[in-house]
Amino acid sequence: MKNLKKNLFRFFSILVLSVFALSCSDSDENTAGTSRIKVGITDNPGDYDAVNIEILDVKIKNSNATDEDDWISIGIANPGVYNLLDLTGGVTASLSDSQIPSGYLGQIRLILGENNTVVKNGITYPLNTPSAQQSGLKLQVNQTLEPNFTYDFLIDFDVNHSIVLQAGGSGNYNLHPVLRIITTANSGSISGAVEVGDYQVLASVMVGATEVTALTDSQGVFYLHGIPAGTYTLTLTPDPTSTFTPLVIENVVVVNGVNTDIGTQTISD
């Protein structure tokens, strides 16, 4: 009888410990933790005096579904109008810095307001945003966020290809955004300056089958964001109206999370 009681006691003790262990395991699995995401914006120069975009909110979605459900606002530090041409030559603006539940991040969306304009030759024109006004500017992320990590997402706004003048001489400008989303930890960058008189220069590298480009700003500075680690050929092409020939720089090494500065380059006839 004593042995039977001892065995029953041992059995129930093991059972209680097993249930407790399973309970702790379930609790750990249900606590996914949080990740910090920082969203910023930058731009490549364009042939305008200013390009003003009103950004009101930043939203995220944990899937790639096309429906309008499940978008979550993570807020914006300074909602208002941003002149994209102030964000050139490596300058960025911070939009949001938030803690979110870890896990799969499918999309990021910028919510725009109505105060969008283009300034050309000193004249201000309305910038129409026909599709973005209702649904915002959506970008695919497709990345799993690990707990206790910080992720820096940089939105590269290509102004030169995003502003379209309507045909027919109406003077109306439409926004057809050309955007790239860059995770800075998973890519590097190339920057430099070019001396070639008063002409703009197009800096370009091929990343696989994609050409990544940036125009020099008023100081002759360029900044190519989102270049994966590797060795590249950089081409500096002066304005076609000039008499200058392109300068090709071989073996430009890029390291993830690091900017490769090639210094100041001089282009001659």
Secondary structure, DSSP 8 states (H G I E B T S, - for coil): -HHHHHHHHHHHHHHHHHHHHHHHHHHHHH---EEEEEEEEEEE--SSSEEEEEEEEEEEESS--SSS-S-EE---SS-EEEEGGGS-TT--EEEEEEEEESEEEEEEEEEE-S--EEEETTEEEEEE-TTHHHH-EEEEEEEEE-TT-EEEEEEEEEHHHHEEE-TTS---EEE---EEEEEGGG-EEEEEEEE-TT--EEEEEEETTEEEEEE--TTSEEEEEEE-SEEEEEEEEE-TTSS---EEEEEEEE-TT-EEEEEEEE---
